[in-house]
Amino acid sequence: MRFSVRDLVYIGIFGALWGVSETGLGSVLHALRVPLTGTALAAVGMTIALTGRWFVPRRGSVLFIGLVTALLKMLSVGGTVLNPMIAIVVESVLAEVVLMAGRRHRATFASAGAAACAWPLVHPFLTGAILAGQGFVLVYANMLRNGARMLGVEPSAVVLIVAALIILHLAAGAAAGLLAWNAGHLVQSRLSSSAGSD
Amino acid sequence: MGAKSWSSTGTQWRLGTLGHASCLAFALVLAVSATGTRLLLAMLLIGFLALAFQREGLRSLASLRLWAFLAVMVIPASLFIGRADVRVWGVALSHEGIAAGAQMALRALAIVVAVTGFAASVSVSEAGGLLERAGLKGLGFAFGVAVNMLPTLADTAANAYHAMRLRGGLRRWRLRPLRLLLVTMMANSLRHADDVVNAAEARAFAADRRRPLPPLWRGFDPALAAALLVTAILVLVA
């Protein structure tokens, strides 16, 4: 992964933008107890990171943006930093893998966003399993089973609910990717027009 | 040898990045792998390491949110794992579930203390240096740009938001105004890029040029890493 000085400056700026959105928007969403906050933050973060890929169209740029954001997260005073750091790094890795597999195209950006935004669905269970061991997954499985029995809901309904959540996450990520593709065009044309008028 | 520094709370040996990373790896491996009485022994060792080298990690024990998170592990496990064989305040719980929940909570506590201690003890420039040594050239510079640009970007974002709001652009939260806000924030932020690039190039900075990085280890670190490796093997295998 070789980047020029300009590439690294852009990576730093987009990493800082992601970090600002994590801190600012994250605090507001958590305070308002908005559901699926992780997904919303992942979608916003991916929009920023994938727009960064527009300006630094080299392998590893999204990963670097994610790593810069994760390092900025370490500077957070108080609160848990481990979970958000893991989420940011994994999301950027997932997006980077998809971007490396495809060519520079709107559909690739959408797929990268979808792959990254699928992670918040899995994140609480995997990190819980890492933190607490396999018993954590067993607890969740038993809770789901008992909850379905208590509510008189068929186990297949739980499957439908999970499927709906998966589709929601993928759709949010795809929208973020498409927005990033569009935003990249608009930002570049705005910068070009202001440079031309100077 | 590792530098010793006196603080108001007593002596604390100072470690390098390698030493702190060894303590973190030791804690993570034991917390994830140890069970039963070995987990209790692991907790004692991790607590000793935190007291000796990463005292900031113990401050996380004062967090109410952490204890609430641990309670969320123990209570459902007591209710849903195993057969109910004891009643506490009228609620049927199981010994097996309580033991499983307590193990989960201890494991989570060890990891939180270790990670908090590591994050508080290793400066971000040292963490960046570690990643640069791992092949991620230029990450330290990009991070430095991000840190220095944070106040500027926060102001830029706030100005763009208020400007749009005052012009009535955010009267209805639809996709177009939000996209416009995002584009404005990014464009205004990227206008600073040229200044930073010119400043770096004027100082003959190049991403692939070798430059001094923060020291990776202090004198005590390799011995500590070896001792922790042997201890982890003894705790898990013996």
Interface residues (C-beta under 8 A of the other chain):
Chain A: M1 R2 F3 S4 V5 R6 D7 L8 V9 Y10 I11 G12 I13 G15 A16 L17 G19 V20 G24 T47 I48 T51 F55 F64 L67 V68 T69 L71 L72 M74 L75 G79 T80 V81 L82 I130 L131 A132 G133 G135 F136 L138 V139 N142 M143 N146 L179 N182 A183 L186 V187 R190 L191 S194
Chain B: V32 R65 M73 P76 A77 F80 I81 A100 G101 Q103 M104 A105 R107 A108 I111 V112 V115 A119 V124 A127 G128 L131 G135 L136 K137 G138 L139 F141 A142 F143 G144 V145 A146 V147 M149 L150 L153 A154 A157 R179 L182 V183 M185 M186 A187 S189 L190 R191 H192 A193 V196 V197 A200 E201 F205 A206 A207 D208
